Structure formats: structure tokens, C-alpha cells
Amino acid sequence: MRPLGVEIAAMLADRGTDTVFGIPGVHNIELYRGIEQAGIRHVLARHEQGAGFMADGYARATGKPGVCFVISGPGLTNIMTPMGQAYSDSVPMLVISTVLDETAAKRGQLHQMRDQEGAAHAVCDWSETAQSPEAAYALINRAFAEFETSRPRPKHVQIPIAVLGAAAPPAPQPRIKPIGGKLAPKPSDLTQVAALLKSALKPLIIFGGGAKRVPHKQVTDVLSRTGAASFVTYAGRGIVATDTPRFMGAHLASGGAEAFIGQADLILAIGTELASTDRWRATLGAKAPIIRVDIDHEMLGQSTGEDIAIRADADLFLRGLNTELGQTELDTHWDDAELGEIRQKWTQDVANARPGIVPICDALRAALPEKLRIYSDMTQFAYAAKEIWDMDIPGLWHHPVGFGTLGYALPAAIGGAATGGPTLAIAGDYGLQYTLQELGTAAELGLSLPILIWDNEALGEIRDNMVEAQIAPNAVHALNPDWQHLAAAYRCAFAAPKTVKDLCDVTLEAFEAGRPTLIVATPEISSSS
């Protein structure tokens, strides 16, 4: 028999894991004994928070679970922020940590916590302790099964140090056949929804991230057949083609969107929580019944009154609904010209609220590769971009929408870029410094990763909120590093373009640089010729 750590590595490889993110420590070195033999690549982060965000970025890029190895105590607490982000954004992540063998009767041990399992449970789907090899195998199998069949969210398995290093029986072989299939809607639900849509005069469909794997044709067909207006959430950008009639973009949070939504006489919400971080106001504004289509019981439980809750896969639901609707295109009472003017106004509102950012976004969108993956941080540049930067393909722009963590973009982009293909990180000058040390990981991997830094020399959003609240701006200006020397210290390339055109050019060059490139853009760049 081999040590349990070796068997776990083999088990992960057998279930499709090709990359693990983490940091070895004295308590978890047994996890590392078998990874080379199993053919698993290990990406060494500079901090467990970075490892978690890298696993998040990898999972979003590949659709496969991101796997992390961390030590007991601070290793686990450091990765809890990425676990919380993955939970809120439905990202499959498996965190495997060690735990002390005994904590109730012994005190003063290295990395000791009072309740490590409970601490992790606060930010993930479940957190369990494997007291035996058989329990470890069962929990890992459970995690992978739930990633396939349920709303994907992070899981935590912790293993006592002695158990991890002891001899263990071989891990079980993976399933040959997948578990079940997609959750199909009931035929009666499809008939009911089709009837309601046929009688609606101003139907509205809102697509969220849960619908990002639905083929464009199904989305285009249902919008054409119903005459519905449509929105996408930030996570749903790219689901609706940009030239689709009556498409209102990702403007759920725009001024006037609440009143606009109030005009709809039927709302169909597919794969979206309709959360406060999707709309940034107290209410959605709906006055009509909402038909919610989701695989998550908790989200469907929010339906009240005349609302309808349908538990189904978004793709199967839309396929069935299109069949039920038939080929007839329904009349709509939406005024296409008026809707076009409203959307233009909302875009202009974004430009007015965040001067200079919209023209830069327009130029970058036109210049950058079509299938570019973008990872953005909590920064004013991204706040504007995710409203007005239309995506042609879903699932390519990743933003820490729910938990709202600073420091997300750089390590998440590393996790995405490590899978191949053009990738761009967008961060603010302050937020980047939360995980700045991961530049070392990016350089070590030789990633051609452009890192766009929006340098307004402030916590710009907080400053503006203070001014709006009539609070004298306080603690919103921090000393930035010398970006050029910082890039050199990490063996990265550097650029400080003076014009928007130069910004586009240096970003394109960075995709071929063979190393990361720090690209510093300031608000003044938008006014330069």
C-alpha cells in the first residue's frame, strides 16, 4: 500500500485534474508525494489567497473544478476569501487541507485552530473531515459528483496529518458513465410558459450566468418568437448577440432601468439570482409575475405571489420552450426605436459618471482578440466596462461580482492564462496590491499576460462615494509603487502608453511577450490624441 497522499493524487488525476494550485508546508507535504507520478502540474502561488483565485480562474476558463492544496490553520484561513468568492459566483473548487490530529486535549500546536472545519464551512458549500482513507475517497467523489449535478460551488475536505501520511488502500476507480443528465423541465411547465408569453404584450427576458452554456440559436430564437426585450446580468454577457432587436445590454443597474422593467407585463428570468449586485438598488422594479428558471432550490424559493418557479437546466428549458412556441413570431408592443434610444442614454450615463473610461473600452474591444478571456478586479474601470463592453461570446469576462473581493484579477488571470489562449487582467492601482506578489508566479510560468492597471492614484470609488455622502474624503489616497521598477524587479515587461491607440498597441504586443507586462493607464490617457 502507498501513503494516502499518493492515492489522492492518483484519484484526482483519474478524475481529470491536470493542475493543482497551492503552497507546500510542513503539515501537507504528503499531498505532494504523488503529484509528479500522477502527471499533475503544480502551480506555486505566493500566498494561499492567490492560489484560491488561480483555481477560480482556471475553473472559469476550463469548466473543470479548480483544485487547491493548503496547510492547516493560516493556509486555510488565507484561502477562505477565494472560497467565498467562488461560492457567490458558482465556481467549482475543491480545497484539500490538512488538520491537526488532536485539538480538544492539546493546546499550543503549530497552526492550531479551535474549529477549522466550521471556519471553512462559513464560506463554502460544505466542509468535512476525513478520518480515514475511505472517508477521504468518499468525500472527494462526492465533491466531483456534485460539481456535475448541482450548482457548482466550493467544497473543503480536511485530512488529519497522521492519516494523510499513513498507508492506504488504493483509491476507487472513477465512474465509467456520467451521473444522470441535465435537469429537464416538465412538459406542463413549458406549455404554461408558452401560453403566458403568447398573451404578453411586453415580455422581458433576463439571462444570467446560469445560461452561459446555452447555444446562441436557442436564445436568438426565443427572443425572435416572443418579441421580448432582454437584459443580461454581468455574468451573462455574451449570451445575447449584440445586434439582437430590443436587447438592453447589461444595464440592469442603470438609472431608469427600474422603471423600464416595471413596464413589462411578464418577466422570464433564466439562470440568474436577480441579486442586489446585479441591479445595485433595493428592488428589481418588477410589477409583473416573474417566471424563474434555475437549478438551485434556494433561488427558486424566492418566488412569491403570482411568480412561477421552474427547476430545470437553462438549455433544455429553452429548447423545449422554442418547440412549444413553434415558428410563429408574436407581436410585441415594445417600440424598437424607443428602446434603442434608451440604451444609448444609459451608455452615455455611464460615460458621464466615469469620464474617459468608455472611449478606452470601445477602442480596446475593437482591437483585442475575439476570444480573449478577461479577468477584472473591483475597480472603476471594470465597473464601467461591464455595463457597456458587449461580449460576443459568453463566459469570457470574469469579475468578482458577488463577494466583491479586491485582488481577484491578477491571480485569477494567471489561472486562466495557464490553460492557454489570450488572457487579460484589469485591476485598479490599489486593488492590484492585494495580490501583487503573484506577479512572481506569472513570471515563473512565462505567461504572456497583459496586466492593465487603472491608475487614478486613489480608491476612486470610495472617494466618490464619500463625496456623494458629503463626507470629506479620508484614507482614500495611498502611495503607489514605481510601477516600472516593480515590473523590472519581477522580471516583467512594462509600458505606460500616452494615447488610447498606444494602449491598444502595447496590449496586443503583450500577448506575444513571453512574460507578463504591466501596462499603466491613467485617466488622462483618454484625452490624449
C-alpha positions in Angstrom: 0.0 0.0 0.0 1.0 3.6 -0.6 0.6 6.7 1.6 -2.8 8.3 1.4 -1.4 11.5 -0.2 -0.1 9.4 -3.2 -3.5 7.8 -3.6 -5.3 11.1 -3.5 -3.1 12.5 -6.3 -3.8 9.4 -8.4 -7.5 9.8 -7.7 -7.6 13.4 -8.7 -5.7 12.7 -12.0 -8.2 9.8 -12.8 -11.0 12.4 -12.4 -9.5 14.8 -14.9 -7.4 17.1 -12.7 -4.3 18.2 -14.6 -3.3 21.2 -12.4 -3.2 21.9 -8.7 -2.7 25.3 -7.1 -1.2 25.7 -3.7 1.8 26.0 -1.4 3.5 23.1 0.3 4.1 23.3 4.1 5.3 21.1 6.9 1.8 19.8 7.5 0.7 19.0 4.0 3.9 17.7 2.3 2.4 14.3 2.0 -0.1 15.7 -0.6 2.9 16.4 -2.8 4.5 12.9 -2.6 2.5 11.6 -5.6 1.6 14.6 -7.9 4.5 14.1 -10.3 3.8 10.4 -10.6 0.2 11.2 -11.2 1.1 13.7 -14.0 -0.4 16.7 -12.2 1.2 20.1 -12.7 1.6 22.1 -9.6 1.4 25.9 -9.7 3.2 27.5 -6.8 1.4 30.6 -5.6 3.0 33.2 -3.4 0.0 33.3 -1.0 -2.9 30.9 -0.4 -5.3 33.7 -1.4 -3.6 33.8 -4.8 -3.8 30.0 -5.1 -7.5 30.1 -4.5 -8.1 32.9 -7.1 -5.9 31.0 -9.5 -8.0 27.9 -9.1 -11.1 30.1 -9.6 -9.7 31.5 -12.8 -8.7 28.0 -14.0 -12.2 26.6 -13.3 -13.9 29.5 -15.1 -11.6 29.0 -18.1 -11.9 25.3 -18.4 -15.3 24.4 -16.8 -13.4 21.8 -14.6 -13.0 22.1 -10.9 -10.1 24.1 -9.6 -8.1 22.1 -7.0 -6.0 23.6 -4.2 -3.6 22.1 -1.6 -3.2 24.2 1.5 -1.8 23.7 5.0 -3.8 23.7 8.3 -4.5 26.9 10.1 -3.4 30.0 8.3 -3.2 28.2 4.9 -6.9 27.5 5.2 -7.9 30.9 6.5 -5.9 32.6 3.8 -7.8 30.8 1.1 -11.2 31.4 2.6 -11.7 34.7 0.8 -11.4 33.0 -2.7 -13.7 30.3 -1.4 -16.3 32.9 -0.5 -15.9 34.4 -4.0 -16.3 31.0 -5.6 -19.4 30.3 -3.6 -21.1 33.5 -4.6 -20.2 33.2 -8.3 -20.9 29.4 -8.6 -17.4 28.3 -9.3 -16.4 24.6 -8.8 -13.4 24.5 -6.4 -12.1 21.7 -4.3 -9.8 22.7 -1.4 -7.9 19.9 0.3 -6.2 20.9 3.5 -4.6 19.1 6.5 -5.9 19.4 10.0 -4.2 18.7 13.3 -4.7 15.2 14.6 -5.9 16.3 18.0 -7.1 19.7 19.1 -9.5 19.1 22.0 -6.9 17.8 24.5 -3.8 19.6 23.3 -3.1 23.4 23.0 -0.3 25.4 21.6 0.3 23.4 18.5 1.6 24.9 15.2 -1.3 26.1 13.1 -3.9 25.2 15.7 -7.5 26.5 15.3 -10.5 26.0 17.5 -12.8 24.8 14.7 -11.1 24.6 11.3 -13.9 22.6 9.7 -16.5 25.1 10.9 -14.5 28.1 9.8 -14.3 26.9 6.2 -18.0 25.9 6.2 -18.8 29.6 6.6 -17.6 30.3 3.0 -18.2 27.1 1.0 -20.9 24.6 0.2 -19.7 22.1 2.7 -16.6 21.4 4.8 -15.9 17.9 6.1 -13.1 16.0 7.9 -11.9 12.6 6.6 -10.8 10.5 9.5 -9.9 7.6 7.2 -8.7 6.9 3.6 -12.2 5.6 2.8 -13.8 8.8 4.0 -11.3 10.9 2.0 -12.1 9.0 -1.1 -15.9 9.2 -0.5 -15.7 13.0 0.1 -13.7 13.7 -3.0 -16.0 11.5 -5.1 -19.0 13.4 -3.5 -17.4 16.7 -4.5 -16.9 15.7 -8.1 -20.4 14.2 -8.4 -22.0 17.4 -7.1 -19.9 19.6 -9.4 -21.6 17.7 -12.3 -25.2 17.6 -10.9 -25.7 20.6 -8.7 -25.0 24.3 -8.7 -21.2 24.3 -8.7 -19.7 25.7 -5.5 -16.5 25.2 -3.5 -16.1 22.2 -1.2 -13.5 21.7 1.5 -12.0 18.3 2.6 -9.6 18.3 5.5 -7.4 15.3 6.5 -5.6 14.7 9.7 -1.8 14.8 9.2 -1.2 11.3 10.5 -4.0 9.8 8.3 -2.6 11.6 5.2 0.9 10.1 5.7 -0.2 6.6 6.6 -0.5 3.7 4.2 -3.9 3.5 2.5 -5.7 1.1 0.2 -5.9 2.1 -3.5 -8.4 4.8 -4.3 -11.6 3.7 -6.1 -11.7 4.0 -9.9 -13.8 6.8 -11.4 -17.2 6.1 -12.8 -17.3 5.0 -16.4 -20.7 6.6 -17.1 -21.7 10.1 -16.0 -24.3 10.6 -13.3 -27.7 11.1 -14.9 -28.1 14.1 -17.2 -29.3 17.7 -17.4 -32.4 18.5 -15.4 -35.3 18.6 -18.0 -38.4 20.9 -17.5 -41.8 19.3 -17.1 -43.8 19.5 -20.3 -46.7 21.1 -18.4 -44.3 23.9 -17.4 -43.3 24.6 -20.9 -46.9 24.7 -22.0 -47.8 27.1 -19.3 -44.9 29.5 -20.0 -45.5 29.4 -23.8 -49.2 30.3 -23.2 -48.2 33.2 -20.9 -45.7 34.5 -23.4 -48.2 34.4 -26.2 -50.6 36.5 -24.3 -48.0 39.0 -23.1 -47.7 42.4 -24.7 -44.4 43.5 -23.3 -42.5 40.4 -22.3 -39.0 40.7 -20.8 -36.3 38.0 -20.6 -33.3 38.3 -18.3 -30.4 35.9 -18.8 -27.9 35.3 -16.1 -24.6 33.3 -15.8 -26.5 30.1 -15.3 -27.5 30.3 -19.0 -24.0 30.9 -20.4 -23.7 27.5 -22.0 -26.9 27.8 -23.9 -26.3 27.9 -27.7 -26.8 31.3 -29.3 -29.5 29.9 -31.6 -31.8 28.9 -28.7 -31.5 32.5 -27.2 -32.0 34.2 -30.6 -35.0 32.0 -31.5 -36.9 32.6 -28.2 -36.3 36.4 -28.4 -37.4 36.4 -32.1 -40.5 34.3 -31.5 -41.7 36.2 -28.4 -40.7 39.7 -29.4 -39.3 40.1 -25.9 -36.9 42.8 -24.7 -33.9 41.4 -23.0 -31.2 42.1 -20.4 -28.1 40.1 -19.4 -26.5 40.2 -16.0 -22.8 41.0 -15.7 -22.1 37.2 -15.5 -24.5 36.7 -18.5 -22.8 39.0 -21.0 -22.4 37.3 -24.4 -25.5 35.2 -24.1 -27.5 37.6 -26.2 -25.9 38.6 -29.5 -25.2 42.3 -29.5 -27.3 43.0 -32.6 -30.4 41.3 -31.3 -33.5 43.6 -31.5 -34.7 45.0 -28.2 -31.5 44.0 -26.4 -30.9 46.3 -23.5 -27.4 45.0 -22.6 -26.0 44.6 -19.1 -27.8 47.8 -17.9 -29.9 46.3 -15.1 -28.3 48.8 -12.7 -28.7 51.9 -14.9 -30.8 54.8 -13.9 -34.3 54.3 -15.3 -33.9 50.5 -15.6 -36.2 50.0 -12.6 -39.0 52.0 -14.3 -38.3 50.2 -17.6 -38.6 46.8 -16.0 -41.9 48.0 -14.4 -43.4 48.3 -17.9 -43.0 44.6 -18.6 -46.2 42.5 -18.2 -44.3 39.2 -17.9 -40.7 38.6 -16.9 -38.7 35.4 -17.6 -35.5 35.1 -15.5 -33.2 32.3 -16.7 -30.2 31.3 -14.7 -30.0 34.4 -12.5 -30.4 35.2 -8.9 -31.6 38.8 -9.8 -29.3 39.7 -6.9 -28.7 43.1 -5.5 -25.2 43.0 -7.0 -26.9 42.6 -10.4 -29.1 45.7 -10.1 -27.4 47.8 -7.3 -30.7 49.1 -5.9 -33.2 47.8 -3.4 -35.7 46.3 -5.9 -35.7 45.0 -9.4 -38.7 47.1 -10.3 -40.9 44.2 -11.5 -44.6 44.8 -11.3 -45.5 41.7 -13.4 -45.1 38.0 -12.4 -41.6 36.6 -12.7 -41.0 33.1 -14.1 -37.7 31.9 -12.6 -35.8 29.1 -14.3 -32.9 27.7 -12.2 -31.4 24.5 -10.9 -30.9 26.0 -7.4 -33.7 25.3 -5.0 -32.8 28.3 -2.9 -33.2 30.7 -5.7 -36.5 29.2 -6.7 -37.7 29.5 -3.2 -37.6 33.3 -3.6 -40.6 33.2 -5.8 -43.7 34.7 -4.3 -47.3 35.6 -5.2 -48.0 35.0 -8.8 -44.4 34.2 -9.6 -43.6 30.8 -11.1 -40.6 28.6 -10.2 -39.3 26.1 -12.6 -36.3 23.8 -11.7 -34.7 23.0 -15.0 -31.4 23.3 -17.0 -31.4 26.5 -19.0 -30.5 24.9 -22.3 -33.2 22.2 -22.0 -35.8 24.7 -20.9 -35.1 27.0 -23.9 -35.1 24.1 -26.4 -38.4 22.9 -25.1 -39.9 26.4 -25.0 -38.9 27.1 -28.6 -40.5 23.9 -29.7 -43.7 24.8 -27.7 -43.8 28.3 -29.2 -43.5 27.0 -32.8 -42.4 29.1 -35.7 -44.8 32.0 -35.3 -43.3 35.3 -34.3 -45.5 37.1 -31.7 -46.5 40.7 -31.9 -44.8 43.0 -29.4 -45.8 46.3 -28.0 -42.2 47.4 -27.4 -41.1 50.3 -29.5 -37.8 49.3 -31.1 -36.7 52.9 -31.8 -37.5 54.0 -28.3 -35.6 51.1 -26.7 -32.6 51.9 -28.9 -32.6 55.5 -27.6 -33.0 54.3 -24.0 -30.0 52.1 -24.3 -27.9 54.8 -25.9 -28.8 57.1 -23.0 -27.8 54.5 -20.4 -24.4 54.1 -22.2 -24.0 57.9 -22.1 -24.9 57.9 -18.4 -22.0 55.5 -17.8 -19.7 57.7 -19.8 -20.8 60.8 -17.8 -20.5 59.1 -14.5 -17.0 57.7 -15.2 -15.3 60.1 -17.5 -12.8 58.8 -20.0 -13.4 55.1 -19.5 -16.0 54.4 -22.2 -13.8 55.5 -25.1 -10.9 53.4 -23.9 -13.2 50.4 -23.6 -14.6 50.9 -27.1 -11.1 51.1 -28.6 -9.8 48.0 -26.7 -12.9 46.0 -27.6 -12.3 46.7 -31.3 -8.6 46.0 -31.2 -8.3 42.9 -28.9 -8.6 39.2 -29.9 -12.2 37.9 -30.4 -11.9 35.0 -27.9 -10.0 36.9 -25.3 -10.6 35.9 -21.6 -10.7 38.9 -19.3 -10.4 38.9 -15.5 -11.2 42.2 -13.8 -10.9 43.5 -10.3 -13.1 45.7 -8.2 -12.0 48.9 -9.9 -13.9 51.9 -11.5 -12.6 50.8 -15.0 -14.3 47.5 -14.6 -17.5 48.9 -13.2 -18.0 51.0 -16.3 -16.7 48.3 -18.7 -19.0 45.5 -17.5 -22.0 47.7 -18.3 -21.0 48.9 -21.8 -18.4 46.4 -23.1 -20.6 44.0 -25.1 -19.4 40.4 -25.4 -19.9 38.3 -28.5 -19.2 35.0 -26.6 -20.4 34.2 -23.1 -18.2 33.0 -20.3 -15.2 35.1 -21.2 -15.3 38.1 -18.9 -14.9 37.1 -15.2 -15.5 39.6 -12.4 -15.8 39.0 -8.6 -19.5 40.1 -8.7 -21.0 38.6 -5.6 -18.4 38.6 -2.8 -16.6 41.6 -4.3 -13.1 40.7 -3.4 -10.2 43.1 -4.1 -7.1 41.4 -5.5 -9.0 38.9 -7.7 -7.9 39.8 -11.2 -4.2 39.1 -11.3 -4.2 35.6 -9.8 -7.5 34.6 -11.5 -6.0 35.6 -14.8 -2.9 33.5 -14.0 -5.2 30.5 -13.5 -6.9 31.2 -16.8 -3.8 32.0 -18.8 -2.1 28.8 -17.5 -4.7 26.9 -19.6 -3.5 28.6 -22.8 -5.2 31.3 -25.0 -5.1 35.1 -24.8 -5.9 36.4 -21.4 -6.1 40.0 -20.0 -6.1 41.1 -16.3 -7.7 44.5 -15.5 -7.1 45.9 -12.0 -7.0 49.2 -10.1 -3.8 50.6 -8.7 -4.9 49.9 -5.1 -6.7 46.5 -5.6 -3.7 45.1 -7.6 -1.6 45.4 -4.5 -3.7 42.9 -2.5 -2.2 40.1 -4.6 0.8 41.8 -6.2 3.2 39.1 -5.2 1.6 36.8 -7.7 3.5 38.6 -10.4 6.2 36.2 -9.3 4.0 33.2 -10.2 3.1 34.7 -13.6 6.7 35.4 -14.4 7.8 32.0 -13.3 5.3 30.4 -15.6 6.4 32.6 -18.5 2.8 33.8 -19.2 2.3 36.4 -22.0 -0.2 38.2 -19.7 -1.0 41.9 -20.1 -2.0 43.4 -16.8 -3.8 46.7 -17.3 -3.6 48.9 -14.2 -6.1 51.7 -14.0 -4.0 54.2 -12.0 -6.1 57.0 -10.6 -3.9 57.3 -7.5 -6.9 56.6 -5.2 -9.5 54.3 -4.0 -11.6 56.1 -6.6 -15.0 54.5 -6.0 -14.8 55.0 -2.2 -13.6 58.6 -2.7 -16.5 59.4 -4.9 -18.9 57.7 -2.5 -17.6 59.8 0.3 -18.1 63.0 -1.7 -21.6 62.0 -2.7 -22.4 61.3 1.0 -20.9 64.7 2.0 -18.0 63.1 3.9 -14.6 64.7 3.5 -12.6 62.1 1.6 -10.4 60.3 4.1 -7.9 57.4 3.7 -8.6 57.1 0.0 -5.1 58.0 -1.3 -2.2 55.6 -1.0 1.4 55.7 -2.1 1.8 53.7 -5.3 5.0 51.8 -6.1 7.2 52.9 -9.0 5.4 50.6 -11.5 8.3 50.4 -13.9 10.9 49.4 -11.3 8.3 47.0 -9.8 7.9 45.3 -13.2 11.7 45.0 -13.6 12.0 43.5 -10.1 9.6 40.7 -11.1 11.3 40.3 -14.5 8.2 41.6 -16.2 7.8 43.9 -19.2 6.4 47.5 -18.6 4.5 50.0 -20.7 3.0 53.4 -19.9 1.1 54.4 -23.0 0.2 58.0 -23.5 -2.6 57.6 -26.0 -5.5 55.2 -26.4 -4.0 53.9 -29.7 -0.7 53.2 -27.9 -2.6 51.4 -25.2 -4.2 49.1 -27.8 -0.9 48.5 -29.5 1.1 47.6 -26.3 -1.7 45.4 -25.1 -1.6 43.4 -28.4 2.2 43.2 -28.2 1.9 41.8 -24.6 0.1 38.7 -25.8 3.4 37.7 -27.5 5.9 38.9 -24.9 6.7 35.6 -23.3 6.4 37.2 -19.9 3.8 39.4 -18.1 3.5 43.0 -19.0 2.5 45.7 -16.6 0.5 48.4 -18.5 -0.2 51.5 -16.6 -3.1 53.7 -17.9 -4.2 56.9 -16.2 -7.5 58.9 -16.6 -5.5 61.4 -18.7 -4.9 58.9 -21.5 -8.5 59.2 -22.8 -8.0 62.9 -23.6 -4.6 62.4 -25.4 -4.5 62.2 -29.2 
